[in-house]
Amino acid sequence: MENDMSRKSALVTGAAGFIGHHLVKYLVRKGYDVRGADIKPPAFEASPASDFAICDLRDFDNCRAVTADVEEIYHLAADMGGIGYISGSHATIAINNTLINAHMIQAAKKNNAKRFLFSSSACIYPLYLQTKPDVTPLREEDAWPAQPEEGYGLEKLFMEKLCQYFHEDYGMETRSVRFHNVYGPLGTYDGGREKAPAAICRKIALAQDGDTIEIWGDGQQTRSFMYVDDCVEGIFRIMQSDHAAPLNLGTDELVTVDQLVDTVAAIAGKRVGKAHDVSKPQGVRGRNSDNTRLREVLGWEPTMMVRDGLVPTYAWIEAQVRAEAPMPHAIAAE
């Protein structure tokens, strides 16, 4: 890290990941001295972080090293992916993320970080509230009584409570942000860990006009989707706020997976058929964000409509598949 005392310092874990990489760029533009940490370097372009530590954050000594001499910690590192991955890797995800999270917050406290933000997920919300496509938007208080998604959702909910306990017991300034399906350029688009918007863009980019693409589920499952620029803006605003309790960060524009396909196809100028496979994992039936508290706390909320955000997302993914021609994979929705 640089020693310019006039600049704020920040650590972004998961800095090689999709949201983390965009967040590093955002903080650098804000004038921060940024350290990135991840188990690998960024896949698509070099990180602008002034210091980038390639390390395994399941190890406490690594967590203690990367949290030294930073004021703000944006903890995004996680073992995660689309519904195909998170529904079949409960043990791996739960142990990896529990180790990363517990070691990170403990190291942050030992190194006297001023603020610690945890990237949680809408997967913490009870399954019994998400059984219909026309789901009632989920409020922060709906998390309890709990019935989160197995593995990934459960460990996220536990870490939210750990942030609460560190805030109550030690006076540590913690923030918990519940992401609702983030998409945009520079995200994973193949290999099995991609989310629905990226997977749909990839499959349509690979398809010829008139082809049929496979979709997991009947296509009527619903989600709200947030463009990555809105996401990093919201992360920063929440970190700077005085609100310690968990907050939703997403849009309340509810769309079906079939509508996503139709939107991307229109952007691509292609006609595509849909082959639905209801035997494959498709996640909860419906999930949407209630942004009432976000607006109350920040006086702000994400504004990018999914149709607008998919234009640059599709353009970037189309360029990638044209250059690399990866093998297609099934569509999934978190």
C-alpha positions in Angstrom: 0.0 0.0 0.0 1.1 3.6 -0.7 1.9 5.8 2.3 0.0 8.9 1.2 -1.8 9.8 4.4 -4.2 12.1 2.5 -5.8 9.1 0.7 -8.2 6.7 2.3 -7.2 3.1 2.1 -9.4 0.1 1.3 -9.1 -3.7 1.0 -11.4 -5.5 -1.5 -11.5 -9.2 -1.1 -12.7 -11.2 -4.0 -11.0 -8.5 -6.1 -10.5 -10.8 -9.1 -14.2 -11.6 -9.1 -16.9 -9.9 -11.1 -18.3 -7.4 -8.6 -14.9 -7.1 -6.8 -13.0 -6.1 -9.9 -15.6 -3.4 -10.7 -15.5 -2.2 -7.1 -11.7 -1.8 -7.2 -12.0 0.3 -10.3 -14.7 2.4 -8.6 -12.7 3.0 -5.5 -9.6 3.9 -7.4 -11.6 6.5 -9.4 -12.8 7.9 -6.0 -9.1 8.4 -5.0 -8.7 5.5 -2.7 -5.5 3.6 -2.2 -6.8 0.0 -2.9 -5.4 -3.4 -2.0 -7.0 -6.3 -3.8 -7.0 -9.9 -2.5 -8.1 -13.1 -4.2 -7.0 -16.6 -4.8 -6.3 -15.8 -8.4 -5.7 -12.7 -10.6 -8.6 -11.1 -12.6 -9.5 -13.1 -15.6 -10.2 -10.4 -18.2 -8.1 -7.3 -17.4 -5.4 -6.2 -15.0 -6.5 -4.9 -11.6 -5.9 -1.1 -11.0 -5.3 -1.9 -7.3 -2.0 -0.5 -6.1 -1.4 -3.8 -4.3 -2.8 -7.2 -5.2 -2.3 -10.2 -2.9 -2.9 -13.6 -4.4 -3.7 -15.8 -1.4 -6.1 -18.2 0.1 -8.4 -16.4 2.6 -9.4 -19.6 4.3 -6.1 -19.2 6.1 -6.2 -16.8 9.0 -2.6 -15.7 8.6 -3.4 -14.5 5.1 -6.5 -12.7 6.3 -4.4 -10.9 9.0 -1.8 -9.9 6.4 -4.2 -8.4 3.9 -6.2 -6.5 6.5 -3.2 -4.7 7.9 -3.1 -0.9 7.5 -6.4 -0.4 5.8 -9.3 1.7 6.9 -12.2 0.1 5.0 -12.7 -3.6 4.2 -15.1 -4.6 1.5 -15.4 -8.3 2.0 -16.7 -9.9 -1.2 -14.6 -13.1 -1.4 -16.8 -16.2 -1.6 -17.1 -19.6 -3.1 -20.2 -19.2 -5.2 -21.9 -19.5 -8.6 -25.2 -20.1 -10.4 -28.0 -22.4 -9.2 -26.3 -25.4 -10.8 -23.2 -25.0 -8.6 -24.7 -23.8 -5.3 -27.4 -26.5 -5.3 -24.9 -29.3 -5.7 -22.0 -28.1 -3.6 -23.4 -27.5 -0.1 -20.6 -28.9 1.9 -17.8 -27.3 -0.1 -19.5 -23.9 -0.2 -20.4 -23.9 3.5 -17.0 -24.8 4.8 -15.0 -22.6 2.4 -17.1 -19.5 3.0 -17.4 -20.0 6.8 -13.7 -20.2 7.1 -13.1 -17.1 4.9 -15.8 -15.0 6.6 -14.9 -15.9 10.2 -11.2 -15.3 9.6 -11.7 -12.1 7.8 -13.9 -10.4 10.4 -11.6 -11.6 13.2 -8.5 -10.3 11.3 -10.3 -7.0 10.6 -10.9 -6.5 14.4 -7.4 -7.4 15.3 -6.0 -4.9 12.8 -8.4 -2.2 13.9 -10.1 -1.6 10.6 -12.5 1.3 10.8 -15.3 -0.3 8.7 -16.1 -3.8 7.5 -18.7 -4.6 4.8 -19.9 -8.1 4.1 -21.5 -9.1 0.8 -24.5 -11.2 1.7 -27.2 -12.5 -0.7 -30.9 -12.6 -1.3 -30.4 -16.4 -0.9 -30.7 -15.8 2.9 -34.5 -15.2 2.5 -36.9 -18.0 3.6 -37.9 -20.5 0.9 -41.5 -20.4 2.2 -41.8 -16.7 1.0 -40.6 -17.5 -2.6 -43.0 -20.2 -3.8 -44.8 -18.1 -6.5 -43.5 -16.2 -9.6 -45.5 -13.1 -8.5 -43.6 -13.0 -5.3 -44.1 -10.3 -2.7 -40.9 -8.2 -2.6 -38.7 -9.3 0.2 -38.1 -6.9 3.2 -35.1 -7.1 5.4 -37.1 -8.2 8.4 -38.5 -11.2 6.4 -35.2 -13.1 6.9 -36.5 -14.5 10.2 -38.0 -17.0 11.0 -35.3 -18.4 8.8 -35.3 -21.0 6.1 -32.5 -19.9 3.8 -31.2 -21.8 0.7 -29.1 -24.7 1.8 -25.3 -24.2 2.0 -24.8 -20.8 0.4 -27.8 -19.1 1.9 -27.2 -20.5 5.4 -23.6 -19.5 5.7 -24.5 -16.0 4.4 -27.1 -15.7 7.1 -24.7 -16.9 9.8 -22.1 -14.3 8.7 -24.8 -11.5 8.9 -25.3 -12.5 12.5 -21.6 -12.6 13.2 -21.3 -9.0 11.8 -24.2 -8.0 14.2 -22.4 -9.6 17.1 -19.1 -7.9 16.4 -20.9 -4.6 16.1 -22.8 -5.1 19.4 -20.0 -6.7 21.4 -16.9 -4.8 20.1 -18.4 -1.6 18.6 -17.0 -2.6 15.2 -18.6 -0.7 12.3 -20.0 -3.5 10.2 -22.3 -3.4 7.2 -24.2 -6.3 5.5 -25.4 -6.0 1.9 -27.9 -8.5 0.4 -27.2 -8.6 -3.3 -30.0 -9.4 -5.7 -28.6 -11.0 -8.9 -25.9 -8.8 -10.3 -24.9 -8.8 -14.0 -22.8 -6.8 -16.4 -19.6 -6.9 -18.5 -16.5 -8.7 -17.1 -18.5 -11.4 -15.4 -18.3 -15.2 -15.6 -20.3 -16.3 -18.7 -19.4 -20.0 -19.0 -18.0 -22.9 -17.1 -21.0 -23.7 -14.9 -20.8 -20.8 -12.3 -22.4 -18.2 -14.5 -25.7 -16.5 -13.6 -28.8 -16.3 -15.8 -28.2 -13.0 -17.7 -24.6 -14.0 -18.6 -25.6 -17.6 -19.6 -28.5 -16.3 -21.7 -26.2 -13.8 -23.5 -23.6 -16.5 -24.2 -26.1 -19.0 -25.5 -27.7 -16.4 -27.8 -24.4 -15.1 -29.0 -23.5 -18.7 -30.0 -26.9 -19.4 -31.6 -27.8 -18.9 -35.2 -31.0 -17.1 -36.1 -33.9 -19.5 -35.6 -31.9 -21.9 -33.2 -33.4 -23.3 -30.0 -31.6 -22.9 -26.7 -32.0 -24.9 -23.5 -33.4 -23.3 -20.3 -33.4 -24.9 -16.9 -37.0 -24.9 -15.5 -40.1 -23.8 -17.3 -38.9 -20.2 -17.8 -41.5 -18.7 -15.6 -39.3 -18.4 -12.5 -38.9 -14.7 -11.6 -36.0 -12.6 -10.4 -34.9 -8.9 -10.2 -31.5 -8.1 -11.7 -29.1 -5.3 -10.8 -26.5 -3.8 -13.2 -23.0 -3.9 -11.8 -22.5 -0.1 -11.9 -25.5 0.3 -9.7 -24.2 -2.4 -7.4 -20.8 -0.8 -6.7 -22.4 2.6 -6.2 -24.7 1.0 -3.7 -21.9 -0.8 -1.9 -20.0 2.4 -1.5 -23.0 4.4 -0.3 -23.9 1.7 2.3 -20.4 1.5 3.6 -20.4 5.3 4.2 -23.8 5.2 5.8 -24.5 4.8 9.5 -26.8 1.8 9.0 -25.3 -1.4 10.6 -28.3 -3.7 10.0 -28.5 -5.7 6.7 -29.8 -3.9 3.6 -31.2 -5.1 0.3 -29.3 -4.0 -2.7 -31.2 -4.7 -6.0 -33.9 -3.5 -8.3 -37.6 -4.2 -7.9 -38.1 -4.8 -11.6 -39.4 -8.4 -11.6 -38.8 -10.4 -14.8 -39.1 -14.1 -15.8 -36.3 -16.1 -17.3 -38.2 -16.4 -20.5 -38.5 -12.6 -20.6 -34.7 -12.3 -20.2 -34.3 -14.6 -23.2 -36.7 -12.5 -25.3 -34.9 -9.3 -24.3 -31.5 -10.6 -25.1 -32.7 -12.1 -28.4 -34.2 -8.7 -29.4 -30.9 -7.0 -28.5 -29.0 -9.6 -30.6 -31.5 -9.3 -33.5 -32.1 -13.0 -33.5 -35.1 -15.3 -33.2 -34.6 -18.2 -30.8 -36.7 -21.0 -29.6 -36.8 -22.2 -25.9 -36.4 -25.8 -24.9 -37.3 -26.0 -21.2 -35.9 -28.7 -19.0 -37.9 -28.9 -15.8 -35.7 -31.7 -14.4 -32.8 -29.3 -13.8 -32.3 -27.0 -10.8 -34.1 -23.7 -11.1 -33.9 -22.2 -7.6 -36.9 -20.6 -5.8 -40.0 -19.8 -7.8 -39.8 -16.1 -7.4 -37.6 -13.5 -5.7 -37.8 -9.7 -5.7 -36.2 -6.9 -3.7 -38.2 -4.5 -1.5 -36.1 -1.3 -1.6 -38.2 0.7 0.9 -35.5 0.7 3.6 -32.7 1.2 1.1 -34.4 4.4 -0.1 -35.0 5.5 3.5 -31.3 5.0 4.5 -29.6 6.3 1.4 -32.1 8.4 -0.4 -31.0 6.4 -3.5 -31.6 3.1 -5.2 -30.4 1.3 -8.4 -32.0 2.8 -11.5 -30.7 0.8 -14.5 -33.5 -1.2 -16.1 -32.6 -4.7 -17.2 -33.2 -4.0 -20.9 -30.7 -1.1 -20.8 -28.1 -3.0 -18.8 -28.3 -6.0 -21.0 -27.1 -4.0 -24.1 -23.5 -3.5 -22.9 -23.5 -6.9 -21.2 -24.5 -8.7 -24.4 -22.0 -6.8 -26.5 -19.1 -7.7 -24.2 -20.1 -11.4 -23.9 -20.7 -11.7 -27.7 -17.2 -10.3 -28.2 -15.8 -13.0 -25.8 -17.5 -15.9 -27.4 -16.6 -14.8 -30.9 -13.0 -14.7 -29.8 -12.9 -17.9 -27.9 -16.0 -19.9 -29.0 -16.5 -21.7 -25.7 -18.8 -24.8 -25.4 -22.4 -23.9 -24.4 -23.8 -24.6 -20.9 -27.3 -24.6 -19.6 -29.0 -21.5 -18.3 -29.4 -21.1 -14.6 -31.0 -18.5 -12.3 -29.8 -17.8 -8.8 
